[in-house]
């Protein structure tokens, strides 16, 4: 039996006009109105009153009818099974999901930490691990890339942080606080310095723990991820930009001095 949900704007022909009260008598007691719509039941029963003219408002439902012979031809478009069983063509907004970003299809980057400033290096790595460099970035989806860091023992810090920056850990027992400077931790476990900096820039929770697994830090220049064909990740360094600017200024001044000497020689 097919049930057609229609709005209260249903119009019946004059010869088959009936009241809503008499129509409700044919509806089983276990069926009620839904969202302000009343069901026209038992359309497939022989001898049932079938409306010849139906005027639907915007609040109607596309359903699958078992007996299309009882439905007028100009109304059968509402019961086409191909459209009822298929995707919703009106809802075409794409939203990224985890299945759209599986780990086997993600990009791998490699970065050399030699003489790179720790903060600048960690922030760039965190952006690519989270996927903030993508146009489809979604905070709740693991859509970032994998990042490999080599030569972690050669990372640099500015100012007096080598002796003044402290790393604390606690064993959980009374008096178990351990404090190390940047130099001491770099000599003992250099990988932990970069891991600590990047972890602080990732979300705190289940997603952050999953994203942290995308970071691979190695003390030396070698890594076991050649099969992933990692791409070089550029790290912007303000120190290098300043050095280039100073070099350009010096060359420009040298050229001016040379031109002045040539002019003096001609005169």
C-alpha positions, -999 to 999 in steps of 0.1 A, spaced: 0 0 0 14 34 -9 9 64 13 10 99 -2 17 128 21 1 160 8 -5 194 22 -38 208 31 -40 226 -2 -52 193 -19 -81 201 -42 -106 174 -52 -129 175 -82 -165 186 -77 -178 151 -85 -155 134 -60 -154 161 -33 -153 148 2 -148 163 36 -117 159 57 -139 142 84 -151 115 61 -116 110 47 -101 105 81 -125 75 86 -105 56 60 -71 62 78 -60 35 102 -58 45 139 -20 40 140 -14 68 114 -14 105 122 -6 137 106 31 145 100 45 181 99 10 195 93 3 171 64 -24 145 64 -19 111 46 -42 101 19 -42 63 26 -54 32 9 -49 46 -26 -41 12 -39 -73 -4 -25 -99 -11 -51 -129 12 -49 -111 39 -30 -119 75 -38 -90 89 -59 -87 127 -63 -85 137 -99 -69 170 -94 -41 175 -68 -25 209 -61 6 204 -40 23 232 -21 61 233 -14 57 210 16 53 176 -2 73 144 -3 87 124 -32 78 88 -24 79 55 -41 45 42 -52 39 5 -57 10 8 -80 15 36 -106 -17 27 -124 -38 45 -97 -18 77 -101 -27 102 -129 -1 105 -156 5 142 -149 14 133 -113 36 103 -118 68 124 -118 65 124 -80 68 87 -78 98 80 -101 119 54 -84 151 65 -101 150 99 -85 136 87 -52 164 62 -47 192 84 -60 211 113 -44 195 145 -35 203 167 -66 193 199 -47 218 194 -19 250 199 -38 271 216 -11 303 196 -6 317 192 29 351 176 35 350 143 54 377 120 68 372 95 39 382 123 15 416 126 31 430 91 37 467 89 48 478 70 17 469 99 -5 484 127 16 514 147 7 548 142 24 572 171 31 608 171 43 626 200 59 662 204 70 663 220 104 699 232 101 702 268 114 664 272 112 648 293 140 628 270 162 596 290 164 594 298 127 601 261 118 575 248 142 548 272 131 553 263 94 552 226 102 520 230 123 502 248 95 510 220 70 501 192 95 467 208 102 461 215 65 456 253 69 474 258 37 445 241 18 416 260 4 392 234 18 406 236 53 381 224 80 391 225 116 374 192 125 389 171 98 423 154 97 433 167 62 469 178 67 502 164 53 531 145 68 562 164 76 597 149 80 623 169 99 660 160 96 691 174 113 670 182 144 703 186 164 712 217 144 681 237 150 687 273 162 672 298 186 676 335 188 689 356 217 700 340 249 674 311 247 702 285 246 709 291 283 677 308 294 649 286 278 639 259 302 622 226 297 604 210 327 592 175 332 578 157 363 580 121 373 548 123 393 564 116 426 571 142 453 603 162 444 603 147 409 606 180 390 634 180 364 645 212 347 668 214 317 681 242 295 678 243 258 715 233 254 712 204 278 681 189 261 696 194 227 726 173 237 705 146 252 674 143 230 674 169 202 642 155 186 622 164 217 628 201 212 610 202 178 583 178 190 576 199 220 573 231 200 550 216 173 528 198 198 520 231 215 507 245 182 483 216 176 448 212 190 444 196 224 424 164 222 418 134 200 423 153 168 456 169 181 469 135 190 462 121 156 478 151 139 509 148 160 515 114 145 521 132 111 554 146 125 585 125 120 617 140 136 652 126 131 684 136 147 706 132 117 703 138 79 688 104 71 652 92 73 634 60 63 606 76 42 621 77 7 593 56 -6 568 84 1 588 107 -22 587 138 2 588 173 -12 611 200 1 592 223 25 605 259 23 609 278 56 608 316 55 637 330 74 638 367 82 675 366 89 683 355 54 660 383 40 678 409 61 712 396 49 701 397 13 689 433 18 722 443 33 741 427 5 720 445 -21 726 479 -4 764 472 -2 765 463 -39 746 494 -48 769 516 -27 799 500 -44 785 507 -78 779 544 -69 815 547 -57 828 531 -89 808 555 -110 820 585 -90 856 574 -95 851 570 -133 836 605 -135 865 620 -115 889 603 -139 872 617 -169 872 652 -155 
